[in-house]
Structure formats: structure tokens, C-alpha cells
């Protein structure tokens, strides 16, 4: 194109040139996102697909797995952070070119794109064969668990029905991978109408619980049906514990990077839980452990967490 290029378009053009001239990098550019609606229709033949305000939706629409932010060096940091925040619901890697900044809370690594320096502000550790291995572990673990625990689960179901009329299972909406809702399954440990006045955080000695419910919570047995969630793929054996949408909306406003914990599937147990952060404990501290797990995931770490969970299973002081 012969028209004068703004600094914004110069950066975008440079990135796209590398992608188009070096196919061995493995990139398939699906579109350009702009800050203003008067920037033009394409860059090097790659179409302009929307504005920065549309970024979250565009990630879903185009099934994007990586976003490269190319802004002029005089761009305000709050604009850059705002763009990164638009990616928080997507399962995407975010890279930045070429602004030199040191205000991100997470770890930053320097990599390159065909010789051009980029800063990786968020990289997904769990992808490719690792994701397949984790899913295989989830399927195997949930099937074995359901088979071994089925007699106990039938017995628990009978006890629940004998003490309190109503459903055996308690199904509740929680937020999982990419902050999308799913229905979590637990043994009912409270009266059938316990939340008629609205949701409430459970604490020790909660008067809404039944007698058998107190025992189930103390021994963590109420969590067993979540093996079904793991088997069908809503959850994983290991990952951040899922919260209800009403609480997620509260926590995201006050806890830095809270939404980043939704970059992986929710888990029956997690790094925070085996370190004592479960039940009525600090959400901010729990989030720090969840983020560390996501950014340092390995199959060996999952195995260690499962083993520690089994050792702690019947003696957790915070199982509310």
C-alpha cells in the first residue's frame, strides 16, 4: 500500500511480514484488530476483523490460540493492560511487541519471532501432548475411582434419603475453563431448601447442614460425585477449585489476576488445597497457589498433588 503508515500499522506490518515470509514459524494470521475504526480494511492482505473492544469475542469467533499485541512505544500502559485483559477469558498465549515495560505482575520471558524480540506475558504450559496426557490421567483416575467407590456412594445415597427428603445429589453452576459455566455434582449435605433466601458461603457449624451432611463434609465424601464431572470432561482431577458465578464476579474486582485461574479446567483438588487453602480460607492466597500451579504444571506435579490429597483426605481441618 502506498499510503503513509502510522506507527501502529508499521508495527503490525512488521509482524505480519515475518509471518507471511517465514511460514516455518507455523503462524496462520486470521485477522488484525485495531484501536480505531478508521485504520483501513487490511494489512498486507490480512483483513481487519474488528476493534480492541471486540477482542474477547473475536478470540472465540476465530478460535484464536495466540494474540500478538503490536503497539507504538508511546502507547499508555493502561491501554496495553486493557488489551491484555480482553484476552482473559480466552485460552490464548499473549505476546507483546515491542514496548519495554516492567509493570506486569506475572513472569515475563523474552522470545523471538523470526528475529524480532517479543515479550511473553502469558504462556500456556498445558498444551499439545501434555493436555492429552492430563486428559488420559483424568479418564483413568475417574473410572477407577467410580468403580472402587460405587458401593460406598450407594450407601451414602441411602443415608441421605433416610435423613432428609429430597434429591441425593446437589447440582450447582460453577465457573470452569475459560470462565464458562458448568454444572458441578456433589452429594447433598444440606436441607433441600437451604438456599431459598439466596446463596451463602458455607462455614464451620453451618445450621443448614444435615447430620449426615456434617459427616460427609468432614470426610470430604460429598466431593465423590465430581468424578462424574471429571469423566465427562467438565473438570480435571487436579486444578483450581471452581467457584460460583456470583463469587467470581466479586473476586475478579478485588483480586489481581483472579480470572487467570480459569485458564485451565477446574479440579477436584489442587495445589492450593493440599497446602491448606480450602473451605473458609483466604481467596487471595488461594489464587496465588492456583496461578503458580497453572504456570508450573507437569504430570509429575499432578501425581504429587493427588497423592498428597489422598494422604490428607480424612484429616483436612478446613473441609467445610
C-alpha positions as CSV (number, residue, x, y, z in Angstrom):
1,X,0.0,0.0,0.0
2,X,1.2,3.5,-0.8
3,X,-0.5,5.4,1.9
4,X,1.5,6.7,4.9
5,X,1.7,4.1,7.7
6,X,1.1,5.2,11.3
7,X,3.4,3.8,14.0
8,X,0.6,1.4,14.9
9,X,0.4,0.0,11.4
10,X,4.2,-0.1,11.0
11,X,4.4,-2.5,14.0
12,X,1.6,-4.6,12.7
13,X,3.0,-4.7,9.2
14,X,6.4,-5.8,10.5
15,X,4.9,-8.7,12.5
16,X,2.8,-9.8,9.5
17,X,5.7,-9.7,7.1
18,X,7.6,-12.2,9.3
19,X,4.6,-14.5,9.4
20,X,4.0,-14.4,5.7
21,X,7.7,-14.6,4.6
22,X,8.6,-17.3,7.1
23,X,5.8,-20.0,7.0
24,X,8.1,-22.3,9.0
25,X,7.2,-20.3,12.1
26,X,3.8,-22.0,11.9
27,X,1.6,-19.0,12.1
28,X,-1.8,-18.6,10.3
29,X,-2.8,-15.0,10.7
30,X,-6.6,-14.8,10.8
31,X,-7.0,-11.0,11.2
32,X,-5.9,-7.7,12.5
33,X,-7.6,-5.8,15.4
34,X,-7.4,-2.0,15.5
35,X,-7.9,0.6,18.1
36,X,-9.9,2.9,15.8
37,X,-12.4,2.2,13.1
38,X,-10.7,4.5,10.6
39,X,-7.4,2.5,10.2
40,X,-8.2,0.7,6.9
41,X,-9.5,-2.6,5.7
42,X,-6.4,-4.8,5.6
43,X,-2.7,-5.0,6.3
44,X,-0.7,-7.0,3.7
45,X,-3.9,-8.7,2.6
46,X,-4.8,-9.8,6.2
47,X,-8.3,-8.4,6.9
48,X,-9.1,-6.0,9.7
49,X,-11.7,-8.1,11.7
50,X,-12.7,-5.6,14.5
51,X,-11.8,-3.2,17.2
52,X,-9.9,-3.8,20.5
53,X,-13.3,-3.7,22.3
54,X,-14.3,-6.8,20.2
55,X,-11.1,-8.8,21.1
56,X,-12.7,-11.2,23.5
57,X,-15.5,-12.1,21.1
58,X,-13.1,-12.4,18.2
59,X,-10.9,-14.8,20.0
60,X,-14.0,-17.1,20.4
61,X,-15.3,-16.5,16.8
62,X,-11.9,-17.3,15.1
63,X,-10.8,-19.9,17.6
64,X,-7.6,-18.0,18.2
65,X,-4.8,-19.6,20.2
66,X,-2.3,-16.7,20.2
67,X,-2.6,-12.9,20.3
68,X,0.4,-10.7,19.4
69,X,0.0,-7.1,20.5
70,X,2.0,-4.6,18.4
71,X,1.6,-1.1,19.7
72,X,3.8,2.1,19.4
73,X,6.2,2.7,22.2
74,X,4.3,5.8,23.3
75,X,1.1,3.8,24.0
76,X,-0.1,4.3,27.6
77,X,0.5,1.3,29.8
78,X,-3.2,1.2,30.8
79,X,-4.2,0.7,27.2
80,X,-1.8,-2.2,26.9
81,X,-3.1,-3.8,30.1
82,X,-6.7,-3.2,28.9
83,X,-6.0,-5.1,25.7
84,X,-4.4,-8.0,27.7
85,X,-7.4,-8.1,29.9
86,X,-9.6,-8.6,26.9
87,X,-7.9,-12.0,26.4
88,X,-8.5,-13.2,30.0
89,X,-11.5,-15.5,29.0
90,X,-9.7,-17.0,26.1
91,X,-7.3,-19.9,26.2
92,X,-4.6,-18.0,24.4
93,X,-1.0,-17.1,24.6
94,X,-0.4,-13.4,24.7
95,X,2.8,-11.8,23.3
96,X,3.8,-8.1,23.1
97,X,6.0,-6.3,20.6
98,X,8.0,-4.1,21.2
99,X,7.1,-2.0,24.3
100,X,9.7,-2.3,27.1
101,X,7.7,-2.3,30.4
102,X,8.1,-3.8,33.8
103,X,4.7,-3.4,35.4
104,X,3.2,-6.9,34.8
105,X,2.5,-8.9,37.9
106,X,3.3,-12.2,36.2
107,X,6.6,-13.6,35.0
108,X,7.8,-12.2,31.6
109,X,10.1,-14.1,29.2
110,X,11.8,-12.8,26.1
111,X,11.4,-14.8,22.9
112,X,11.6,-14.0,19.2
113,X,9.5,-14.1,16.2
114,X,11.8,-14.6,13.2
115,X,14.4,-12.4,14.8
116,X,12.0,-9.8,16.2
117,X,12.0,-9.6,20.0
118,X,8.7,-10.2,21.8
119,X,7.8,-10.3,25.4
120,X,5.7,-13.3,26.5
121,X,3.4,-12.1,29.3
122,X,1.4,-15.3,29.4
123,X,2.2,-18.7,28.1
124,X,0.0,-21.8,28.4
125,X,2.1,-24.6,29.9
126,X,-0.7,-27.2,29.4
127,X,-1.0,-27.7,25.6
128,X,-0.2,-30.3,22.9
129,X,0.7,-33.7,24.2
130,X,0.6,-32.5,27.8
131,X,-3.1,-31.8,27.5
132,X,-3.6,-35.3,26.0
133,X,-1.6,-36.9,28.9
134,X,-3.6,-34.9,31.5
135,X,-6.9,-35.9,30.0
136,X,-5.8,-39.6,29.9
137,X,-4.9,-39.4,33.5
138,X,-8.3,-37.9,34.3
139,X,-10.3,-40.6,32.4
140,X,-8.3,-43.4,34.0
141,X,-8.5,-41.9,37.5
142,X,-12.2,-41.1,37.4
143,X,-13.1,-44.6,36.0
144,X,-11.1,-46.4,38.7
145,X,-12.4,-44.1,41.4
146,X,-16.1,-44.6,40.4
147,X,-15.7,-48.3,40.2
148,X,-13.9,-48.6,43.6
149,X,-16.2,-46.1,45.4
150,X,-19.5,-47.2,43.9
151,X,-20.6,-49.4,46.9
152,X,-19.8,-46.5,49.3
153,X,-21.6,-44.0,47.1
154,X,-24.8,-46.2,47.1
155,X,-24.6,-46.5,50.8
156,X,-24.2,-42.7,51.2
157,X,-27.2,-42.1,48.9
158,X,-29.4,-44.3,51.1
159,X,-28.3,-42.4,54.3
160,X,-29.1,-39.0,52.7
161,X,-32.6,-40.2,51.7
162,X,-33.3,-41.6,55.1
163,X,-32.4,-38.4,57.0
164,X,-33.7,-35.7,54.6
165,X,-36.3,-35.9,51.8
166,X,-35.1,-34.5,48.5
167,X,-32.6,-35.3,45.8
168,X,-29.4,-37.3,46.6
169,X,-27.2,-35.1,44.5
170,X,-26.8,-31.3,44.7
171,X,-26.2,-29.8,41.2
172,X,-24.8,-26.3,41.1
173,X,-23.5,-23.9,38.5
174,X,-19.7,-23.2,38.8
175,X,-17.2,-21.4,36.6
176,X,-14.7,-23.6,34.8
177,X,-12.3,-23.5,31.9
178,X,-12.2,-20.1,30.1
179,X,-14.7,-18.8,32.7
180,X,-17.5,-20.8,31.2
181,X,-20.2,-22.2,33.4
182,X,-20.8,-25.9,34.1
183,X,-22.9,-28.0,36.5
184,X,-20.9,-29.5,39.4
185,X,-22.3,-32.6,41.1
186,X,-22.0,-33.2,44.8
187,X,-23.8,-35.3,47.4
188,X,-26.4,-33.1,49.1
189,X,-25.2,-32.1,52.6
190,X,-27.8,-29.5,53.4
191,X,-31.5,-29.3,53.6
192,X,-33.3,-29.4,50.3
193,X,-34.4,-25.7,50.7
194,X,-31.1,-24.4,52.2
195,X,-30.7,-21.6,49.7
196,X,-34.3,-20.4,49.4
197,X,-33.0,-17.0,50.7
198,X,-30.1,-16.8,48.3
199,X,-26.5,-18.2,48.1
200,X,-24.4,-18.2,51.2
201,X,-20.8,-19.0,51.9
202,X,-20.5,-22.3,54.0
203,X,-18.7,-22.1,57.3
204,X,-18.0,-24.4,60.2
205,X,-21.2,-25.3,62.1
206,X,-23.4,-24.2,59.3
207,X,-27.0,-24.7,60.6
208,X,-28.3,-25.5,57.1
209,X,-26.4,-28.9,57.1
210,X,-28.0,-32.2,57.9
211,X,-26.3,-34.6,60.4
212,X,-25.1,-36.9,57.6
213,X,-24.1,-33.8,55.7
214,X,-21.7,-32.7,58.5
215,X,-20.1,-36.1,58.3
216,X,-19.8,-36.0,54.5
217,X,-18.2,-32.6,54.7
218,X,-15.8,-33.6,57.4
219,X,-14.6,-36.7,55.5
220,X,-14.8,-34.9,52.1
221,X,-17.1,-37.7,50.8
222,X,-19.6,-35.1,49.4
223,X,-17.0,-34.4,46.7
224,X,-17.0,-38.0,45.3
225,X,-19.7,-37.5,42.6
226,X,-17.4,-34.9,40.9
227,X,-15.6,-37.9,39.5
228,X,-18.6,-37.9,37.0
229,X,-17.6,-34.3,36.1
230,X,-14.1,-35.4,35.5
231,X,-15.1,-38.3,33.4
232,X,-17.3,-36.2,31.0
233,X,-14.6,-33.5,30.8
234,X,-16.1,-30.6,32.7
235,X,-13.4,-30.9,35.4
236,X,-9.9,-32.4,36.0
237,X,-8.7,-34.5,38.9
238,X,-6.3,-31.6,39.6
239,X,-6.8,-27.9,39.0
240,X,-8.2,-24.7,40.6
241,X,-11.3,-25.3,42.6
242,X,-14.3,-23.8,40.8
243,X,-16.4,-21.0,42.4
244,X,-20.0,-19.9,41.8
245,X,-20.5,-17.1,39.2
246,X,-21.7,-14.7,41.9
247,X,-18.5,-15.1,43.8
248,X,-16.3,-15.0,40.7
249,X,-17.8,-11.6,39.9
250,X,-16.9,-10.3,43.3
251,X,-13.4,-11.8,43.4
252,X,-12.4,-10.6,39.9
253,X,-12.9,-6.9,41.0
254,X,-10.6,-7.2,44.1
255,X,-8.0,-9.9,43.5
256,X,-5.3,-9.2,40.8
257,X,-5.2,-11.9,38.0
258,X,-8.1,-13.8,39.6
259,X,-9.5,-14.6,36.2
260,X,-6.2,-16.2,35.1
261,X,-7.1,-19.2,37.3
262,X,-9.7,-20.1,34.6
263,X,-7.0,-20.8,32.0
264,X,-7.2,-24.5,33.0
265,X,-10.0,-26.8,33.9
266,X,-11.3,-26.7,37.4
267,X,-10.2,-29.6,39.6
268,X,-11.4,-31.9,42.4
269,X,-8.3,-31.0,44.3
270,X,-5.5,-28.5,43.6
271,X,-2.1,-27.1,44.7
272,X,-3.9,-24.6,47.0
273,X,-6.0,-27.3,48.7
274,X,-3.0,-29.6,49.5
275,X,-1.3,-26.5,51.0
276,X,-4.2,-25.9,53.4
277,X,-6.2,-23.3,51.4
278,X,-9.7,-24.8,51.2
279,X,-13.1,-24.0,52.7
280,X,-13.3,-20.7,54.6
281,X,-9.7,-19.5,53.8
282,X,-8.1,-16.5,52.0
283,X,-9.2,-16.4,48.4
284,X,-6.3,-14.1,47.6
285,X,-3.7,-16.6,48.9
286,X,-5.6,-19.5,47.2
287,X,-5.4,-17.6,43.9
288,X,-1.6,-17.2,44.2
289,X,-1.3,-21.0,44.6
290,X,-3.6,-21.6,41.7
291,X,-1.6,-19.4,39.4
292,X,1.6,-21.0,40.4
293,X,0.2,-24.4,39.5
294,X,-1.0,-23.2,36.1
295,X,2.3,-21.7,35.2
296,X,4.4,-24.6,36.5
297,X,2.2,-27.6,35.5
298,X,3.7,-31.0,34.9
299,X,2.3,-34.5,35.0
300,X,4.6,-35.3,38.0
301,X,3.2,-32.4,39.8
302,X,-0.4,-33.7,39.3
303,X,0.6,-37.1,40.6
304,X,2.2,-35.5,43.7
305,X,-1.0,-33.4,44.4
306,X,-3.2,-36.5,44.0
307,X,-1.0,-38.5,46.4
308,X,-1.0,-35.6,48.9
309,X,-4.7,-35.3,48.6
310,X,-5.2,-39.0,49.4
311,X,-2.9,-38.7,52.5
312,X,-4.8,-35.6,53.8
313,X,-8.2,-36.9,52.7
314,X,-9.6,-37.8,56.1
315,X,-7.8,-35.2,58.2
316,X,-8.4,-31.9,56.5
317,X,-9.1,-29.2,59.1
318,X,-10.7,-26.8,56.6
319,X,-13.2,-29.2,54.9
320,X,-16.3,-27.0,55.3
